[in-house]
């Protein structure tokens, strides 16, 4: 399949521009990501710094007022009036009341723009007095006031923002406990109500970028400042901030955040104002925050694009410089491939391509010389094909062609010598082939006679083999019959042994019966003695023992009969035992004779088995001899055929030797 042509210029552009483009893209992505991350970090850091700066200013405002209220709490005269006022007594009845009132008025007048009122409260009598002249009576419910927690917490507090009912302004109360000197007892609370206008002024004076803004909330999330005044006094949860920012404000989680406001992304930082619980949130839209990043990204993209275009132009010019001489080389190579060596090459470069052009020109010149060499070699080979070995090579061969020249000259010398030797050899082959033809004819006749004799010998061996096979078969039959008779004899021997075993058992049983009869005789004897004793006792008894005497007499008669029967039985058993003993002797004699018969039968079987084996071995030997004779016959037949073929081949060889001599005479040898 023909490969698709792809220009080297296109390859250079592809192999240089594509990796460069990938490198530029990856580098651009890395740089833009790094710039973006750095820009984001800078924005977050800036927002965090702005939040801290605003919080510090607001904290300074709160700190001044906390110091002021703590100064009031440290006034000994105020401590004295609180200690002198007993439960259910009025503060106004104290001799120190006017002095304390003047002190409160003076403290309020120091910063009347911020401080709405200054007051102190007595815990024992549950009442308080203010700088504007307002005073409650004893047993006032001061515990319900927000600033009362300063007494319970025993620390300075800033209450949640609230709206003053007299002025309608957003205010907070800064309160601190008043301790009895030298003790840890809380006797009252000093506090000031301060306007939050100053906080709003601080927030509104601080600018966060072009479109950024600040939000200030109280501890409970009440918004004190927002550029959109409609959000002031609302809770932060009621704003259009995203839920994550609402949760952060609600949980007082002070950190840097990325959040949404009406589907627009913002960066921000949430910071506490001192320890007051008030919070400052700085906000900046992502578009403004990342404006510099987008600008830098566009500049980087433009720089990469311009660099890529310049690189492409450089690669194009460089490829043109390389490709022009290569195209010339390609055209020259194509001309050489088409067989045109009448070409010249213009070399204007001294670099590697110029060196290749010079080498290519030398190659063309050398190819022209090679063509002359090839023409002369072709002419010489043509002369060799016509049988002319008297030739010479006129050109001065160089390089690898010098080996061809030497090889051709060596071929000429070797062929001349070889053909001379072949001519001599063919003459000798012709003479020897005539002698071989005569010998082969004689060998064929002798082989024919041998084949006839071997066939007769094979026929005789076949007859002998048949008789031996018949003898072997008869010996095998006799062996099988002898084995069968031996088996029957073995069975008879086993039966005889069983008879002997039965007779032995009869002897044992007879002995047992004899013992039983002996026992019966003893019983009869004892019975007879008992009958005699009974008769004697009956005689002693007189008339009363007559009936018993008759019975005893009958018992004695039965005992006598039993003894006589046992005696007769014993005689019969003795006769039986004697007969059995005689039978045992006869059986032993028969068993011994039968054993000898078994031994003789085994010997006969072994002899017949040996005869059968020898007959089989003789049959196999004769079969092997027959096979050998047949092989000899086959070899003799093969020799006869080979002799005839040899004779024919010798005749052919003689003819070929004559033809070879004729062909060699065609060559012109030096």
SVG drawing of the C-alpha trace seen along z (x, -y; Angstrom):
<svg xmlns="http://www.w3.org/2000/svg" viewBox="-47 -69 93 176">
<polyline fill="none" stroke="black" stroke-width="0.4" points="0.0,0.0 1.5,-3.4 2.1,-5.7 0.6,-9.1 3.1,-11.8 3.6,-14.3 5.8,-17.3 8.8,-17.7 7.9,-21.3 4.5,-20.2 6.2,-17.7 8.6,-20.4 5.7,-22.7 3.8,-20.0 6.6,-18.6 7.7,-22.0 4.5,-24.0 2.3,-21.3 4.6,-20.6 5.3,-24.4 1.5,-25.0 1.1,-22.3 3.9,-23.8 2.5,-27.3 -1.0,-26.1 0.3,-24.2 2.6,-27.1 -0.2,-29.6 -2.6,-27.4 0.1,-27.2 0.8,-30.9 -2.8,-31.9 -3.7,-29.5 -0.7,-30.8 -1.7,-34.4 -5.3,-33.6 -4.4,-32.0 -2.0,-34.8 -4.6,-37.4 -7.3,-35.6 -4.9,-35.4 -4.0,-39.1 -7.7,-40.0 -8.6,-37.9 -5.6,-39.3 -6.6,-42.8 -10.3,-42.3 -9.0,-40.7 -6.7,-43.7 -9.6,-46.1 -11.9,-44.2 -9.2,-44.3 -8.5,-48.0 -12.2,-48.9 -12.6,-46.6 -9.7,-48.2 -11.2,-51.7 -14.6,-50.5 -12.9,-48.7 -11.1,-51.9 -14.5,-53.6 -15.8,-50.9 -12.6,-50.9 -12.9,-54.6 -16.4,-54.2 -15.5,-51.1 -12.7,-53.0 -15.1,-55.8 -17.7,-53.5 -14.9,-51.7 -13.6,-55.1 -17.1,-55.9 -17.3,-52.5 -14.0,-53.3 -15.3,-56.6 -15.2,-56.1 -18.0,-58.6 -20.3,-56.5 -19.2,-53.4 -20.1,-55.2 -23.6,-56.2 -24.3,-52.6 -23.0,-51.3 -24.9,-53.8 -28.3,-53.2 -30.0,-50.4 -32.8,-48.2 -36.0,-50.1 -34.2,-53.4 -34.1,-56.0 -30.9,-57.1 -32.2,-60.7 -32.1,-60.7 -28.4,-60.1 -26.2,-63.1 -24.0,-62.2 -26.8,-62.2 -26.2,-65.7 -22.4,-65.2 -23.0,-61.9 -25.6,-63.5 -23.1,-66.3 -20.5,-63.6 -22.8,-61.8 -23.8,-65.0 -20.1,-65.9 -19.2,-62.5 -22.1,-62.8 -21.1,-66.3 -17.6,-65.3 -18.8,-63.6 -22.5,-64.6 -22.5,-63.9 -22.0,-60.2 -23.1,-59.6 -26.8,-59.9 -26.9,-59.3 -24.8,-58.0 -26.3,-56.1 -25.5,-54.0 -27.7,-51.3 -27.8,-50.0 -28.4,-46.3 -29.5,-46.3 -32.3,-48.8 -33.0,-47.9 -33.0,-51.4 -30.8,-53.6 -30.2,-57.2 -29.4,-58.9 -27.4,-62.0 -30.6,-63.5 -32.2,-63.6 -34.3,-60.5 -34.3,-58.3 -36.4,-55.3 -37.8,-54.5 -36.7,-51.5 -37.5,-48.0 -37.5,-48.7 -37.2,-45.7 -33.6,-46.4 -32.9,-42.7 -35.0,-42.9 -32.7,-45.5 -30.1,-44.3 -27.2,-46.0 -28.0,-44.0 -26.0,-41.0 -22.8,-43.0 -23.5,-42.4 -24.3,-38.7 -21.4,-38.1 -19.1,-40.3 -17.5,-41.8 -17.9,-44.7 -20.5,-44.1 -21.8,-45.7 -25.5,-45.1 -27.3,-44.3 -28.2,-47.3 -31.6,-48.7 -33.6,-51.8 -33.8,-54.6 -37.5,-55.5 -36.7,-59.2 -34.4,-59.9 -35.2,-57.0 -31.5,-56.4 -29.7,-53.0 -27.8,-52.8 -26.0,-50.3 -25.3,-50.3 -21.8,-49.7 -22.1,-48.5 -19.5,-47.3 -20.0,-46.0 -19.1,-48.2 -17.1,-46.3 -16.8,-47.1 -13.3,-48.3 -11.1,-45.5 -13.7,-42.8 -15.1,-40.9 -18.7,-42.0 -20.7,-43.6 -22.7,-46.5 -23.9,-48.1 -23.6,-48.8 -22.3,-51.8 -23.3,-52.2 -23.5,-54.7 -25.8,-54.7 -23.9,-55.5 -25.1,-56.3 -23.8,-54.1 -23.6,-57.0 -19.9,-56.9 -19.8,-53.3 -21.8,-54.2 -19.4,-57.1 -16.4,-54.8 -18.0,-52.2 -19.2,-54.7 -15.8,-56.5 -14.0,-53.3 -14.1,-52.3 -13.6,-48.8 -12.5,-49.1 -14.9,-50.5 -17.9,-48.4 -17.1,-46.7 -18.8,-47.6 -18.9,-47.0 -21.5,-45.4 -21.5,-45.8 -23.7,-43.6 -24.4,-43.2 -23.8,-40.0 -27.2,-38.7 -26.9,-39.5 -28.7,-42.9 -27.4,-45.0 -26.0,-48.3 -24.5,-49.4 -25.2,-48.5 -24.8,-50.7 -28.4,-49.8 -30.2,-51.6 -33.2,-49.3 -31.2,-46.5 -30.4,-48.5 -32.0,-47.2 -32.8,-43.9 -31.3,-40.6 -28.5,-39.4 -30.5,-36.2 -33.1,-38.4 -30.6,-39.7 -29.9,-38.4 -26.6,-36.9 -26.0,-33.2 -26.8,-30.7 -23.2,-29.8 -22.5,-33.5 -25.6,-33.7 -24.6,-30.6 -21.1,-32.1 -22.5,-35.3 -25.0,-33.4 -22.2,-31.1 -19.7,-34.0 -17.2,-32.0 -14.6,-34.6 -12.7,-33.7 -12.3,-34.5 -15.2,-33.5 -16.4,-33.2 -20.2,-33.7 -23.0,-34.8 -25.3,-37.8 -28.2,-37.5 -26.3,-34.9 -23.2,-37.2 -20.0,-35.8 -18.2,-37.9 -15.1,-37.6 -15.2,-38.7 -13.7,-38.5 -15.6,-38.4 -13.9,-39.9 -14.9,-40.6 -14.7,-44.1 -12.5,-43.5 -14.3,-41.2 -17.7,-43.0 -19.3,-40.4 -19.9,-43.0 -18.8,-41.9 -17.5,-43.6 -17.9,-41.9 -15.9,-43.3 -17.4,-42.4 -16.0,-42.8 -17.5,-41.4 -15.5,-38.8 -15.5,-40.8 -13.8,-43.7 -11.6,-41.5 -10.3,-39.5 -10.2,-42.4 -6.4,-42.6 -6.3,-38.8 -8.4,-38.9 -6.3,-41.7 -3.1,-39.8 -4.6,-36.7 -5.5,-38.6 -1.9,-40.0 -0.4,-36.5 -2.7,-35.0 -1.8,-37.8 2.0,-37.3 1.7,-33.5 -0.2,-34.0 2.3,-36.5 5.2,-34.2 3.5,-31.3 3.0,-33.3 6.7,-34.4 7.7,-30.8 5.6,-29.6 7.2,-32.3 10.7,-31.3 9.9,-27.6 8.5,-28.3 11.6,-30.3 13.9,-27.7 12.1,-24.9 12.3,-26.7 16.0,-27.1 16.3,-23.3 13.8,-22.1 15.1,-23.9 18.4,-22.0 16.6,-18.9 14.2,-19.3 17.2,-19.6 18.7,-16.4 15.3,-14.7 15.1,-15.7 18.7,-14.5 17.9,-11.2 14.7,-10.8 16.8,-11.4 19.2,-8.7 16.3,-6.4 15.0,-7.0 18.5,-6.1 19.6,-9.6 23.2,-10.1 23.9,-13.1 23.2,-15.6 25.0,-18.4 24.3,-19.7 24.6,-23.4 26.0,-23.6 25.7,-27.0 25.9,-25.9 28.8,-24.8 26.7,-23.2 25.7,-19.6 23.2,-19.7 26.0,-21.3 28.3,-18.4 25.5,-15.9 25.2,-17.6 28.9,-17.3 28.9,-13.7 25.9,-13.1 27.7,-14.6 30.7,-12.3 28.2,-9.4 26.8,-10.3 30.4,-10.4 31.2,-7.1 27.9,-5.6 29.0,-6.6 32.2,-4.7 30.2,-1.8 28.1,-1.7 31.3,-1.3 32.3,1.5 28.9,3.2 29.0,2.9 32.4,4.6 31.4,7.3 28.2,8.0 30.3,8.4 32.7,10.8 29.8,12.8 28.3,13.0 31.6,14.4 31.7,17.0 28.2,18.0 29.3,18.6 32.2,20.8 35.0,18.3 37.3,18.3 40.0,16.3 39.1,12.7 40.6,9.7 39.3,6.8 40.6,3.4 39.1,1.0 40.9,0.1 38.2,1.3 37.9,-0.5 36.0,0.2 34.0,3.3 34.2,3.7 37.9,4.6 36.7,7.8 34.4,8.5 37.3,8.2 39.5,10.5 36.6,13.0 36.1,13.0 39.7,13.6 39.8,16.4 36.6,17.9 38.4,17.9 41.4,19.7 39.3,22.2 36.9,23.0 39.9,23.5 41.5,25.9 38.2,27.6 37.1,28.2 40.5,29.7 40.2,32.0 36.6,32.9 37.7,33.7 40.4,36.1 37.9,37.6 35.3,38.1 37.7,40.2 38.5,42.3 34.8,42.7 34.1,43.9 36.8,46.6 35.7,47.7 32.1,47.7 32.7,50.4 34.4,52.7 31.6,52.0 29.0,53.0 30.7,56.4 31.0,57.0 27.4,56.0 26.2,58.5 28.1,61.3 26.8,60.2 23.2,60.2 23.5,63.8 25.0,65.0 22.3,63.3 19.6,65.0 21.1,68.5 21.4,67.6 17.7,66.5 16.6,69.9 18.6,71.8 17.3,69.7 13.7,70.3 14.2,74.1 15.7,73.8 12.8,71.6 10.3,74.2 12.1,77.0 12.1,74.9 8.4,74.2 7.7,78.0 9.9,78.4 8.3,75.4 4.8,77.0 5.7,80.3 7.3,78.5 4.2,76.4 2.0,79.6 4.3,81.2 4.2,78.1 0.4,78.0 0.1,81.7 2.5,81.1 0.4,78.1 -2.8,80.2 -1.1,83.0 0.1,80.3 -3.5,78.9 -4.9,82.5 -2.2,83.2 -3.0,79.9 -6.7,80.9 -5.9,84.4 -3.7,82.7 -6.5,80.4 -8.9,83.4 -6.2,85.2 -5.8,82.1 -9.6,82.1 -9.5,85.9 -6.6,85.1 -8.6,82.4 -11.6,84.7 -9.4,87.5 -8.1,84.9 -11.7,84.0 -12.5,87.8 -9.5,88.0 -10.7,84.9 -14.3,86.4 -12.9,89.8 -10.8,87.8 -14.0,86.1 -15.8,89.5 -12.9,90.7 -13.3,87.6 -17.1,88.0 -16.7,91.8 -14.3,90.9 -16.9,88.5 -19.7,91.1 -17.4,93.6 -17.1,91.1 -20.9,90.6 -21.4,94.4 -18.9,94.6 -21.0,91.9 -24.1,94.0 -22.5,97.1 -21.5,95.1 -25.1,93.8 -26.4,97.4 -23.9,98.6 -24.9,95.9 -28.6,96.6 -28.1,100.3 -26.4,99.4 -29.2,97.1 -31.7,99.8 -29.9,102.2 -29.9,99.7 -33.6,99.1 -34.3,102.8 -32.3,103.1 -34.3,100.2 -37.6,101.7 -36.7,105.0 -36.0,103.2 -39.4,101.4 -41.2,104.7 -44.7,104.7 -44.7,101.0 -41.7,101.1 -43.0,103.8 -44.3,101.5 -41.1,99.5 -39.1,102.8 -41.0,103.6 -40.1,100.2 -36.5,100.6 -36.4,104.0 -37.7,102.5 -35.2,99.7 -32.4,102.2 -33.6,104.2 -33.6,101.0 -30.1,100.2 -29.0,103.6 -30.6,103.2 -29.0,99.8 -25.6,101.2 -26.0,104.0 -27.2,101.7 -24.3,99.3 -21.9,102.3 -23.4,103.4 -23.2,99.9 -19.6,99.6 -18.7,102.8 -20.4,101.5 -18.5,98.1 -15.2,99.9 -15.9,102.0 -16.8,98.7 -13.7,97.0 -11.6,100.0 -13.4,99.9 -12.8,96.1 -9.1,96.6 -8.8,99.2 -10.6,96.8 -8.2,94.0 -5.2,96.2 -6.7,97.1 -7.5,93.5 -4.0,92.4 -2.6,95.0 -4.9,93.8 -4.0,90.2 -0.3,91.0 -0.8,92.8 -2.9,89.9 -0.2,87.4 2.4,89.5 0.0,89.5 -0.3,85.6 3.5,85.3 3.8,87.6 1.1,85.7 2.9,82.4 6.2,83.8 4.4,85.0 2.8,81.6 6.1,79.8 7.8,82.2 4.9,81.7 5.1,77.9 8.9,77.9 8.2,80.0 5.5,77.6 7.9,74.6 10.7,76.3 8.4,77.1 7.2,73.5 10.8,72.2 11.8,74.6 8.8,73.3 9.8,69.7 13.4,70.5 12.3,72.1 10.0,69.1 13.0,66.8 15.1,68.9 12.3,68.8 12.1,65.0 15.9,64.8 15.8,67.0 13.0,64.8 15.1,61.7 18.1,63.4 15.9,64.2 14.7,60.6 18.3,59.3 19.4,61.7 16.5,60.6 17.3,57.0 21.0,57.6 19.9,59.2 17.7,56.2 20.4,53.8 23.0,55.6 20.7,55.2 20.0,51.5 23.8,51.0 24.4,52.5 21.9,50.1 23.2,47.2 26.8,47.9 25.6,47.9 23.9,44.5 27.1,43.3 29.2,44.3 26.8,42.3 26.9,39.3 30.7,39.4 30.8,39.2 28.3,36.3 30.4,34.5 33.6,34.9 31.7,33.4 30.5,30.4 33.9,29.7 35.3,29.5 33.1,26.4 35.0,24.3 38.0,22.2 40.7,22.9 44.0,21.1"/>
</svg>
